Amino acid sequence: MSHQSLASLLNELSRKRQALITEGNLTLIISDLSAETARSIKKAAVAAAWSFTIYDCASSETDVDDEDEDFGPFRVELEKPLPEDHVQEQALYVATEVGFKAFLVNGHSAARWHLLGLTQPFNTRARAYCGWGEGGDYSESQATKSPRLLVKESATLRKVPEDVRLWLLAEGHHLDEADPLHMLWAGQAFGALSRCFANEIDTSGSKLTFKGPPKLNLAIPEAVEGHAPISLKDFEVVQEAAAWVFDNAREAEVKHILLSAEIARSGRADGEVPEYFRENLAAALDCARIAYQMAVSEITKDTLKSLTDLRKAVTEETSKATDATRQAIAAISTALTVGLGLIAARLTLQINPYLISIVMAVAFGYTVLNVMSGRKFINIQRKLRKDWQPKLYRFLSEAEFKKMVGDPIEQAEGLFYKVSRRGIAMLGVAGLGISIYAFTYSAPAPSSSTSVVSPPQAPAAPAAPAVSTAPQPSANYTATQTQMYSQPAPASRPGITPQREPAPQPEIKPQPNPMPKENVPSKPSEEGVSPVSIEQGIFTKPSISLSALRSLGVHVSVRCTLFHEGSQMAGGTYANTHKRSIGRLIHPHDRANRADDHFSIF
């Protein structure tokens, strides 16, 4: 016989109440046995190679022979044949249905249970059930909200499960109604999950209260926790409702409130849990889902509005951080430009180096204050986001909030910090260099090879001439006023040296002309010709014949002084300066030769 034969025998004796079985982690105790039952267990244990010990009513060891009938009842202790690498905290080996039920009620920390006699393994969201000595794939699901936080219990011994994942089948796993171990687990799961739907549980732990309105009280019969016949369909409805409520930890509280309220409104009278759930739980679950969708729709509207406001706030904070970056760049650029301007001025002008240092210090201080104000603003905004996030945006998880809000703003703030650090460092180095350069640089002295030549001074005039009122000359004579002196032989006069050698002019031959009448030149506007004004001066070359001037029809207004050698002024009554025509300014003894007279003009 195998392990399965021994397990089947023990389960059969338990069902017929012919044995009292207590199973532990390492041993199995079967008590209240008759001598015949003890001998059958002994035989099965020997066949399965299990170690055993038989005790009589006096707790003495015995072999249960035929003559020992009067020493009953007997007790058999079996030792489980466990693997050598067995760890109690990780795996649990269960041999009987009674032991399986006891471990389900009392709980065990092992994540893998090996059941002797299990035909089809199955997994829950936090535990795996497999055959004796078998192994299988197992993955624990994400933790959800504990039902004990949602259900109020008055009993000292809490019956609401701490972790609902132990009673929720994993995705893709189903129970077999023909397997007694499957149905045993389903019965225990039905009772545990039913308690998770209630709002309150009384001190006995068997009366469930749903607040409603209206208020509803349901009782859990003792038979439900044992081998009470429940259909797999009833279990599946409870399993579906529990999975919907506790699927998401954040939504568990809202869904629990909705489902408990719909359970209370679905029926009309109090009753027992199995019958009430069989009739009303499916409809209550549908109504709770509809109510949740409606609530989600309303929440979605508010959420969308909050997200829109959040997006605007993120955009505004990002733009403010960008503006702070622009202001920092502008301040740094302005300070650097001022420094370059001071260097350029230092190269060309003699500027006090202390003044340059003071200006650079002021520019550097202004830039530092600008950057400090930007950093202060960023720190304030960061603290406000941290304080208001759990109050205004609780619907967003920390990861979502960081992705939607934190990362974009941190990028803008990081750019500001990078620009401010590098800009301040660059400006500090530049300011220090400019200050050192201002003190060490000296402008070059002017070159000594360049000499300044003073302009020549003109000779002083012999006497102050009178101001002429004659018309101004034409473009042929560009001198403003020409001084003229009349002498008999001005060219041979010693001691007179010309200031410059004028360009040679073509000789003008005089034309024979009768003695003209003495005429006073008319105004230039009446004659239609340009008059020539000749200023008083020393007689120098070139000499122009008077007759030549007359032959050209030029009227000459002359202001002159006549000299004779050896005297400053001569000419009788003409010693004074007069404005007269040419014919009237000639000395009487020179009138016969006035046609050939010459005047020196310069």
Stockholm file with secondary structure:
# STOCKHOLM 1.0

chainA/1-602         MSHQSLASLLNELSRKRQALITEGNLTLIISDLSAETARSIKKAAVAAAWSFTIYDCASSETDVDDEDEDFGPFRVELEKPLPEDHVQEQALYVATEVGFKAFLVNGHSAARWHLLGLTQPFNTRARAYCGWGEGGDYSESQATKSPRLLVKESATLRKVPEDVRLWLLAEGHHLDEADPLHMLWAGQAFGALSRCFANEIDTSGSKLTFKGPPKLNLAIPEAVEGHAPISLKDFEVVQEAAAWVFDNAREAEVKHILLSAEIARSGRADGEVPEYFRENLAAALDCARIAYQMAVSEITKDTLKSLTDLRKAVTEETSKATDATRQAIAAISTALTVGLGLIAARLTLQINPYLISIVMAVAFGYTVLNVMSGRKFINIQRKLRKDWQPKLYRFLSEAEFKKMVGDPIEQAEGLFYKVSRRGIAMLGVAGLGISIYAFTYSAPAPSSSTSVVSPPQAPAAPAAPAVSTAPQPSANYTATQTQMYSQPAPASRPGITPQREPAPQPEIKPQPNPMPKENVPSKPSEEGVSPVSIEQGIFTKPSISLSALRSLGVHVSVRCTLFHEGSQMAGGTYANTHKRSIGRLIHPHDRANRADDHFSIF
#=GR chainA/1-602 SS CCHHHHHHHHHHHHHTTSCEEEECSSEEEEEEECHHHHHHHHHHHHHHTCEEEEECTTSCBCCCCGGGGGGCSEEEEEECCCCTTCCTTTEEEECSHHHHHHHHHHCCCCSEEEETTCSSCEEBSSCEEEETTCCCCCCCCCCCCCGGGTSEECSSSCCSCSCGGGGSBCTTCCCCTTCHHHHHHHHHHHHHHHHHHCSEECTTSCEEEECSSSCEEEECCHHHHTTCCCCHHHHHHHHHHHHHHSSSTTTHHHHHHHHHHHHHHHCSSCEEHHHHHHHHHHHHHHHHHHHHHHHHHHHHHHHHHHHHHHHHHHHHHHHHHHHHHHHHHHHHHHHHHHHHHHHHHHHHSCCCHHHHHHHHHHHHHHHHHHHHHHHHHHHHHHHHHHHHHHHHCTTSCHHHHIIIIIHHHHHHHHHHHHHHHHHHHHHHHHHHHHHHHHHHCCCCCCCTTCCCCCCCCCCCCSSCCCCCCSCCCCTTCCCSCCBEEECSSGGGCTTCCCSSCCCCCCCCCCCCCCCCCCCCCCCHHHHCSCCEEECBCCCCSSEEEHHHHHHTTCCEEEEEEECBTTBSSCSGGGSSCEEECTTTSSCGGGGGGGGGCEEECC
#=GC SS_cons         CCHHHHHHHHHHHHHTTSCEEEECSSEEEEEEECHHHHHHHHHHHHHHTCEEEEECTTSCBCCCCGGGGGGCSEEEEEECCCCTTCCTTTEEEECSHHHHHHHHHHCCCCSEEEETTCSSCEEBSSCEEEETTCCCCCCCCCCCCCGGGTSEECSSSCCSCSCGGGGSBCTTCCCCTTCHHHHHHHHHHHHHHHHHHCSEECTTSCEEEECSSSCEEEECCHHHHTTCCCCHHHHHHHHHHHHHHSSSTTTHHHHHHHHHHHHHHHCSSCEEHHHHHHHHHHHHHHHHHHHHHHHHHHHHHHHHHHHHHHHHHHHHHHHHHHHHHHHHHHHHHHHHHHHHHHHHHHHHSCCCHHHHHHHHHHHHHHHHHHHHHHHHHHHHHHHHHHHHHHHHCTTSCHHHHIIIIIHHHHHHHHHHHHHHHHHHHHHHHHHHHHHHHHHHCCCCCCCTTCCCCCCCCCCCCSSCCCCCCSCCCCTTCCCSCCBEEECSSGGGCTTCCCSSCCCCCCCCCCCCCCCCCCCCCCCHHHHCSCCEEECBCCCCSSEEEHHHHHHTTCCEEEEEEECBTTBSSCSGGGSSCEEECTTTSSCGGGGGGGGGCEEECC
//
